[in-house]
Amino acid sequence: MKQPISICWLRRDLRLEDNAALYHALKGSYPVLLLFIFDKKILEKLQNKTDARVTFIYKTLKKLQEKLSKNHSSIIVKYGTPENVWGEILHQYQIKAVYTNHDYEPYATKRDDNLAEFLRSEEIDFYSFKDQVIFEKNEVVKADGKPYTVFTPYFRVWHKMLNDFYVKPYPSERYLQNLLPTKELPFPMLNEMGFTISDLEFPTLDFERKLDSYEKKRDYPAADATTHVGLHLRFGTVSIRTAAKKAIAHKAEKWLAELAWRDFYMMILWHFPHIPNKAFKPAYDNIRWRNNEKEFEAWCEGNTGYPLVDAGMRQLNESGFMHNRVRMVVASFLCKHLLIDWRWGEAYFAEKLLDYEQASNVGGWQWACGSGNDAAPYFRVFNPELQLKKFDPKMEYVFRWAPAYKLTLAPPQIVEHTFARDRVLKEYKKALT
């Protein structure tokens, strides 16, 4: 007879320490086996078969496997659709309970609802926990119970509610003796999934050293003063509680606010799951985008003739990262200077950014376009030349990523700023009145 066990399904929480679902699973009634699924439905959408994020997950799982081996256990790693994989696993093991952490993206919430229903029909308990945010769903709401759609009042309440309880780590590592003893289970090879190893460098987790100077230097891309922790928060190789605790310890209020923005956008996506495809403010779906494909290509390749825009796009294409200030400038340029649909830019970022998170990316793009909640007003059009003078006056960042500007081999400007500003204001006005 098979031994009854619990499964802890890892997704965006690839760590053994301070993991809510793993902690609760290990404190439960049965020995615990970990599971990770390389979801075919997600991977098949990735055009680039050396996508560095797949390599990052793969390498992280290998490290987890080493830690688990030391505890005489292992992790099941499968490639397939969640439905098929769960069918296989239920056949192989006598599962009594499944533990996982919440995911707020529309695809994930639907997937988890379907799984919960299926497991119930098999008389298996399904437990899900808050883990990747400090506050979620309806925890920070207005007095009438409705969600905040403007960040500043949301942050005021978020900050007031924040205390030691919400950043206290789950001591999951203390209970690893409750893992199911098993020999090392086989991993699917990356090439079996149609991918090859990427040689892109991944940011390390030494973000704490940047917190003291973050507020002062964060807007200057040449300073490289941002933490690059987004990738680790995205895949849960660091817990949000650890990040918030370090921010509090360093009195890094601006950086703490960035963590709150992340919570805010996840809460917004959960309440308004239509926003990846539709404007938060419906009137903005009336805008007649020019959607010139040649101009979009020039933007993607960093050939717009605007130094800061081109440096940002080239940084993204080469490294899978773009400085936060520059993200705002390039997004505004696409929507407002070129009148290209924000969804095109959002999809391009989704393909390229190592730290891509749907909630923050959609939120950021709709903010830049003017269509989002708490967005910049439509008549605010970033001037990329003024942004350059202000934030990269010596052009150090530009010369690093777009060296053609150093040699005066820059492409001609794709559009003149004053002309583009007048054009977008007319078009927006027409759509919004």
N, C-alpha and C positions, 0 to 999 in steps of 0.2 A: 504493500500500500504506500502511495506517495506521501511524503511529509507535508503537512499544511504550512504554507509560508505567506508572507506579505511581500508585495512588490513596491519598491519606491521608484517611480518613473521620473527620471531627470529630463529636463528640457532646456530651460534657460537658467539653470542653477548647478553648473558643473563643478561642484565642490563638496567635500565631506564635512567641512567645518561650518558652523552657523547656518544650517540649512533646515528650515522649518519642517518641510515634509519628511525629511530623513530623520530628524529628531523624533517626530511623532510616530513614525514607523518603528524606529528602534525601541521606543517606549511601549509599543503595542504588545500583543499576545503571541506573536509568531516571529520566527527568524526572518530576516529581511534580505531580499536579493534586489540589487539595483538593475535598472533597465534604461537603455537609451535607444531611441529609434531615429535612424537617418530617414527622415520622412520623404518618400519618393515624390509625393505631391509638391513638396517645397523644392527639392533638389532638381526636379525636371524643369522647373521654371528658370533655373540659373543658366544663362547663356554661356558664361565663361567657365570652362571645365577645369580651370586652375584657380577657381574662386578661393581666395585666401581664407575666407571664413570657414569653409569646409575643412581646410587643412588645420586651422586653429582648433576647431571642435575635435578633430581626429587626434591631434597631438595632446590635447587636454584630456581626452578619454584614456589615452595610453598612460598618462601620468596618474590618473585616477586608478587605473588597473594596477599599477605598481603599488600604490598605497593599499589597495584592497587585498593584494596578494600577501602583503605583510600581515594582514588581519585574516589570512587563510580564506578569503572570499574572492568574489569576482563580480563583473558587471556583464549583463547580457547586452550585446550591441547588435542591433538588427538593421537591415536595409529593406524598406518596403512601405506599404501604406499602413497607417496605424491599425486599421480594421483587420488586415491580413495578419499583421504581426501579433496582435492580441489573440486572434483565433489560434495561431500556432502555440503561443505561450500557455494559453489555457489548456491546451491539449497536453503540453509537456509537464506542467506543474499543477499541484493542488493549491490554488490561490484562494486565500480567505479574505484578503483586503488589499486595496491599492491606494497608495499615498502619492500625492503630487502637489505641486505649487501652482497657484493661479496664473493664468496667462490671459491678457486682456484684449488681444487682437481678435477681430471678428472670426477669422478662420479657426483660431485656437479655441475660442469659447464654444463654437459649434461642435468642433471635434470632441471637446471634453464633455459637453452635454450628451452627445451621442454615446460616448464610452460609458458614462455614468449610468445611462439607461440600460445599455447592453449588460453591464456588470450586475446591475440590480436584477435583471432577468435571470442571471446565472447565480443569484444569491451571494454575490461578492460585494463587500462594502467598498465604497469609493469615498476617499477623504481628500479635500483640497484646501490649501492654506495660502495665506498672504505671505509672500517672501521677497518679491523683487521691488517692492515700494515700501515707503514708511507708512503712508496712508493711501487707502484705495476706495474705489466705488463710492459708497455713501458716507464715508467716515468724516470728510470735511465738506459740509453742505451749508447752505444758507438757512436762516431761521425757519423758513417755510418748507425745508426739506429738499429744495431743488438744488441741482448742482451749480456751483460757481462757474461762470463762463468768462470771468475777468480774473487775471492772475493776482493782482495786488491785494484785493480783499481776501482771496483764497489763501495767499501766502501769510497774511496777517493771522488768520485762524490756524493755518498749518503750523506756523511758528509757535503760536501760543500753546497749542496742544502738544508740541514736541517735548517729551521728557525722557528720563532714563529708561522707562518701561519700553518705549518704542524703539530704542536703539540697543536694547539688551540682547546679546547674542544667544542663539539656541545652542546649548552645549552638545551638539550631535556627536562630536568626536569622542565624547566620554562614554558612549554606549556602543562603540563599534564591535564589542564582543557579541552583540546580538545580531550581527550579520550572519547569513546562512553560510556555514563552512562548505566550500566547494572548490574544485580545481579551476584553474584559469580557463574561462570560456573563450571560444574563438571569436576573432574580430573579422568583419568583412573587410576586404582590401579596398582601398580607395578606387583602384581601377575597375573593380567589380561594380562600382556605383557610377562609373563613367568619368571619374575625376582623377587628376594627377596632383601631386604635391606642389604647393606654391612655395617659392623661395622668398616671399615678401617677409620683411621683419615685422614682428609684432611688438607693440609697446609693452614695457615691463610694468610691474605693479608698484613702482616706487613713487607713486603720485604724491605722497605725504610731503616730500621735500619741496614741492612747488606751492603748497598752500599758503605759506606766509607772505609770498610776494604776488599771489594770484590776482588780488583786486587791483594792484598797482599796474601790473604788466599784461593782464589778460587780453587787452584789446590790440596789442602790438604783435602781429604775426611773426616778425623776425626774431622776437624774444623767445619764442617757443615756450611760453610760460603757462600754457594750459596743461591739464593733467594727463590727457590721453587715456583716461580711465574708462571712456565710453564702451570700448570693446569688452572690457572685463565686466562691466555692469550688464551689458547686453547678454552675455552668455553665463553670467553668474559665477565667474571665477573669483569675484570678490563680492561680499554681501553688501547690500545697500546700508545695512546697520553699521558695518565697519566703516564705510565711507562717511556716513553722517557723524559718527563718533569722532572721527579724525578731524572733520570740519569744525565740530564744536570745540575740540581740544585746542585747535589752532586759532579759534575765533575767526574762522574764514567765512564770514557771513555771506559774501557774494557767491562763494562756491556752494555753500549750503542752499542758497536760493536756486542755484542751477539744479541741485538734486530735487528741490521742490517743483521746479518747472517740469522735470521728468515725471514726477507723481501727477502733476496737474494734467499733462497731456495724456497720460494713461487713463486717468479718471475721465477726461473728455472723450477719449476713444471708446471707453466702455459705455458711457451714456449715449454717445452719438456715433454708432458704428458705421453710419453711412459716409463719414467724412473722408475716408481714403479716396472715394470716387466723386463726391459732390461737395460743393462749397458749403462751409458752415453757415454763411450768410447766403441764402438761396439766390438773391438778386445777382450775385457775382457769376452765377451760371449763365447769365444773359450776355456776358462779355463776348464780343466777336473777336476771337484770337486770330492773329495773322498766321501763326503756325508755319512759318517759312522753313522748310526742311534744310536748306543750305545754311541758313543763319543758325539753326539749331545745331547743326554739325560743327559750325565754326565755334559756337559756344562750348560744345562738348570737348573740342580739341584744344581750347584755349587760344583761339585765333581771332579774337574780337577787336584787337587794337586798343583795348583798355588794359593797362599793365596789371592792375590788381585782380581783375576778373580772370585774365589769362594765367597769371601765376597760381591762383586758387584752383582753377580747373586742371592745370598741369600737376599740381601737388596731389589732387584727388586721383588723377589717372595713374600717377606713378606710385603713390604710397598708400592709397585707400583711406587717406585722412585729408581733412581740410580744416584750417583754422576757423574757429567759431565766428569771428567778426567777418571774415572773408565769405563764409557761407551766406550770411545775410546779403552781402554786396552782390554775389553772383546770382543769388535767387531773385533779388529785386531786379537785376539787370535783365534776366531772361523774361520775367513777366512784364516788366514795365518799359524797358528800352526796346525789347524785341517783340513785345506783345505775343509771347508764346505761352501756351497753357501751362499753368503751374504743375499739372499732373505729368507733363513730359519731363520736367526737371526732377520731380519727386521720384519718378521711375528710374531716372539716370542715377540719382544719388543712391537709390535702393540697390542698384546693380554694383555700385563702386565702393560705397562706404563700409569700412570694416565695422564701424560702430552703429550701423544702420539699425534704428528701432522705428517701427512703423508709426507709433504714436508721436514721437518727437519730430520725426521727419515730416510727416503730414502736417503737424502743428506748425513747424517752422516754415514750411512752404506756403501754407495758407496765411501765415502771419505776413510773410514777405509780399504776397500777392495782394493782401488787404481783405481777403475773403474769410479769414479765420476768426475764431473768438479772440478777443483781446488783440486784434491785429492793428498794425500800423495803418493810419487813415490812408485812403486810396491816393490822396493828393501828395503823400510823402513819397518822393522819388529820390532814392539815394543817388548822389552824384559820385560816380566811381573815381573821378579825378580828385575831388575834395577828400574822399575817404583815403585815397592814397597819400595825399599831402599830410593828412592828420595822423594816420596810423603806420605808414611806412615811408616817412619823409626821405630817408636816404636810399630807398628802394632796395634794401638788403633782402627782404623777402622776395621781391620781384626778381632780382638778379639770381637768387638761389633757384627759383623754379622756372623762370622764363628768361634765360640768359640772353635771348635774342635782343631784349631791350637794352642790354649793356652795349651791344654791338650796333645799335641803331638799325637792326634788321627787323623791327617790329612790323606786324601786319598793319595795314591802314585801318582806321576806325570803321567798324561795320555800320555805325549810325552815329549821327551827331547828337550830343546830349540834349540841347535845348529843343531841337526838332522832336526827338523821341519823347521828351517830357510833355510837350504840347499835344502830341499825337495820343499818348496814353490817357491824358486827362480828358480829352474829348471823348475817347472811346469808353472810358469808365463812366463818365457823366451820362452818356447816352444809355448805357446798360442799367445804370442805377436810378434813373429818374423815370 
